[in-house]
Structure formats: C-alpha cells, structure tokens
Amino acid sequence: MKKIDIITVRVDTETGDALRTLAQADERSVAWIARRLITEALETRKRLKSQDDKQHETDEH
C-alpha cells in the first residue's frame, strides 16, 4: 500500500494512552495502529473497500 497523505490529529490523553498501549501490545507503532483503526472504521461504514474485497477482485481477474 502506497502511503501518500499525512494526517495530523489531536486526541485526548485517554485516547492517546489507549493507542500507545495497543501499539505496545501489538509491537507496532502508534502510526500503524492509527492507520489500521481508521481503515477499519472506513471499511465498516462502507466508505472504503475492505482488503478482503480487494483480494477477491484480484483473484477473479
């Protein structure tokens, strides 16, 4: 996946702590966790095709 856009966000302390805790538990960066959560939210709201849908389209062609 090519990463082009840079997004800066401010979050409250509780959200920041939750992101850091999750990142540490998954041995990932906070940026990776944030990107993953944003992608999951967009897929859930049908604003972005899921990775499974993209893979399925590739398999069909």
C-alpha positions, -999 to 999 in steps of 0.1 A, spaced: 0 0 0 14 34 -10 12 60 17 9 95 3 -13 116 27 -1 127 61 -28 134 86 -21 151 120 -47 147 147 -50 158 183 -66 133 207 -73 135 244 -50 119 269 -72 88 274 -73 81 236 -35 87 233 -28 63 262 -51 37 246 -33 40 213 1 37 229 -10 7 250 -24 -11 219 7 -3 198 30 -16 225 9 -48 230 9 -54 192 46 -44 188 35 -18 163 39 20 160 12 43 171 10 55 134 4 19 123 -23 14 149 -40 47 140 -39 39 102 -54 4 109 -82 18 131 -91 45 105 -91 19 77 -113 -5 98 -137 23 106 -140 34 69 -145 -3 58 -172 -7 84 -190 24 72 -187 12 36 -165 42 26 -136 20 17 -133 -14 2 -120 -40 26 -87 -57 19 -106 -90 15 -128 -74 -12 -97 -61 -30 -80 -95 -28 -112 -112 -41 -114 -88 -71 -77 -96 -79 -83 -133 -77 -113 -130 -102 -92 -113 -129 
